[in-house]
Amino acid sequence: MCSALSGVLSGCLFLPQSTTRYDPACGILENHMTLQAYQVAAFGGCRNEGCAELLVLAGAVSAASFVVSGSVVVVGEVVYWLEAKGRCMVR
């Protein structure tokens, strides 16, 4: 996962991931969403202005993917929670 230091030295993308778990109390399969971080590239030996611009761009892309994917995860979790509660009440 991308830590604070590696976030400065690398580009990270955050993507939503969907999983399924069994809920024994309701006897149904529940869907859940999580946010996964993926390291894209490392910029270890940079020393000029172009490198600084590249690091700023990588940080902006990382932040944007975190905001967009985080929003998808929050909305997806709410939808999955409502779906699971509705299916559990039917049983």
Buried (B, 14 or more C-beta within 10 A) or exposed (E): EBEEEBBEBBBBBBBBEEEEEEEEEBEBEBBBBEBEBEBEEEBEEBEEEEEEEBBEEBBEBBEEBBEEBEEBBEEBBEEBEEEBEEBBEEE
